[in-house]
Amino acid sequence: MEDRDADDPGWVAMTQHTHAQHGVPDDARAMGLDRNTEEGAMVAMAGSLNSAKLSHRVVAWAVLVSLIGPLLFGLLHQFF
């Protein structure tokens, strides 16, 4: 594998494309999140979903239910 100069525009474009491809927004990267951290992986997964695809909408709803479901069950158990 060859070493590349950091000033090479092709190298910079390749790294920027790699980050954009994984769906991590710039502000999340600024906070130190990337796809290798637990929270960053969730952000990357959610950021890479496309609302035009039915399967992606189904995944988004499944993630929403899996995150909100335990909270609702806990509240129901606490108050009723």
CYANA upper distance limits for C-alpha pairs under 8 A (distance plus 0.5 A):
  4 ARG  CA      8 ASP  CA      7.69
  4 ARG  CA     11 TRP  CA      7.54
  5 ASP  CA     11 TRP  CA      8.06
  6 ALA  CA     11 TRP  CA      7.22
  6 ALA  CA     12 VAL  CA      7.53
  7 ASP  CA     11 TRP  CA      8.16
  7 ASP  CA     12 VAL  CA      7.91
  8 ASP  CA     12 VAL  CA      7.05
  9 PRO  CA     13 ALA  CA      6.56
 10 GLY  CA     14 MET  CA      6.58
 11 TRP  CA     15 THR  CA      6.84
 12 VAL  CA     16 GLN  CA      6.68
 13 ALA  CA     17 HIS  CA      6.55
 14 MET  CA     18 THR  CA      6.69
 15 THR  CA     19 HIS  CA      6.91
 16 GLN  CA     20 ALA  CA      6.72
 17 HIS  CA     21 GLN  CA      6.45
 18 THR  CA     22 HIS  CA      7.08
 19 HIS  CA     23 GLY  CA      7.34
 19 HIS  CA     24 VAL  CA      7.03
 20 ALA  CA     24 VAL  CA      7.12
 20 ALA  CA     25 PRO  CA      8.08
 21 GLN  CA     48 SER  CA      8.11
 22 HIS  CA     35 ARG  CA      7.82
 22 HIS  CA     44 ALA  CA      6.22
 22 HIS  CA     45 MET  CA      8.09
 22 HIS  CA     47 GLY  CA      8.25
 22 HIS  CA     48 SER  CA      6.95
 23 GLY  CA     43 VAL  CA      7.91
 23 GLY  CA     44 ALA  CA      5.05
 23 GLY  CA     45 MET  CA      7.27
 23 GLY  CA     46 ALA  CA      7.99
 23 GLY  CA     47 GLY  CA      4.98
 23 GLY  CA     48 SER  CA      5.14
 24 VAL  CA     28 ALA  CA      6.91
 24 VAL  CA     29 ARG  CA      7.15
 24 VAL  CA     33 LEU  CA      8.34
 24 VAL  CA     34 ASP  CA      7.08
 24 VAL  CA     35 ARG  CA      7.80
 24 VAL  CA     40 GLY  CA      7.75
 24 VAL  CA     43 VAL  CA      6.73
 24 VAL  CA     44 ALA  CA      5.15
 24 VAL  CA     47 GLY  CA      6.77
 25 PRO  CA     29 ARG  CA      6.90
 25 PRO  CA     44 ALA  CA      8.38
 25 PRO  CA     47 GLY  CA      7.92
 26 ASP  CA     30 ALA  CA      6.67
 27 ASP  CA     31 MET  CA      6.96
 28 ALA  CA     32 GLY  CA      7.10
 28 ALA  CA     33 LEU  CA      5.93
 28 ALA  CA     34 ASP  CA      8.04
 28 ALA  CA     40 GLY  CA      8.08
 29 ARG  CA     33 LEU  CA      5.44
 29 ARG  CA     34 ASP  CA      6.55
 33 LEU  CA     37 THR  CA      6.85
 33 LEU  CA     39 GLU  CA      7.49
 33 LEU  CA     40 GLY  CA      5.16
 34 ASP  CA     40 GLY  CA      5.21
 34 ASP  CA     41 ALA  CA      7.17
 34 ASP  CA     44 ALA  CA      8.00
 35 ARG  CA     40 GLY  CA      5.41
 35 ARG  CA     41 ALA  CA      4.76
 35 ARG  CA     42 MET  CA      8.32
 35 ARG  CA     43 VAL  CA      8.36
 35 ARG  CA     44 ALA  CA      6.51
 36 ASN  CA     40 GLY  CA      7.17
 36 ASN  CA     41 ALA  CA      6.74
 37 THR  CA     41 ALA  CA      6.39
 38 GLU  CA     42 MET  CA      7.18
 39 GLU  CA     43 VAL  CA      6.85
 40 GLY  CA     44 ALA  CA      6.44
 41 ALA  CA     45 MET  CA      6.52
 42 MET  CA     46 ALA  CA      6.60
 43 VAL  CA     47 GLY  CA      6.35
 44 ALA  CA     48 SER  CA      6.58
 45 MET  CA     49 LEU  CA      7.20
 46 ALA  CA     60 ALA  CA      7.92
 49 LEU  CA     56 HIS  CA      6.08
 49 LEU  CA     57 ARG  CA      8.26
 49 LEU  CA     60 ALA  CA      8.21
 50 ASN  CA     56 HIS  CA      6.46
 50 ASN  CA     57 ARG  CA      8.11
 51 SER  CA     56 HIS  CA      6.82
 51 SER  CA     57 ARG  CA      6.37
 52 ALA  CA     56 HIS  CA      8.35
 52 ALA  CA     57 ARG  CA      8.41
 53 LYS  CA     57 ARG  CA      7.03
 54 LEU  CA     58 VAL  CA      6.79
 55 SER  CA     59 VAL  CA      6.76
 56 HIS  CA     60 ALA  CA      6.65
 57 ARG  CA     61 TRP  CA      6.75
 58 VAL  CA     62 ALA  CA      6.65
 59 VAL  CA     63 VAL  CA      6.62
 60 ALA  CA     64 LEU  CA      6.67
 61 TRP  CA     65 VAL  CA      6.61
 62 ALA  CA     66 SER  CA      6.58
 63 VAL  CA     67 LEU  CA      6.67
 64 LEU  CA     68 ILE  CA      6.48
 65 VAL  CA     69 GLY  CA      5.74
 66 SER  CA     70 PRO  CA      7.68
 67 LEU  CA     71 LEU  CA      8.00
 68 ILE  CA     72 LEU  CA      6.81
 69 GLY  CA     73 PHE  CA      6.68
 70 PRO  CA     74 GLY  CA      6.49
 71 LEU  CA     75 LEU  CA      6.71
 72 LEU  CA     76 LEU  CA      6.62
 73 PHE  CA     77 HIS  CA      6.57
 74 GLY  CA     78 GLN  CA      6.55
 75 LEU  CA     79 PHE  CA      6.64
 76 LEU  CA     80 PHE  CA      6.07
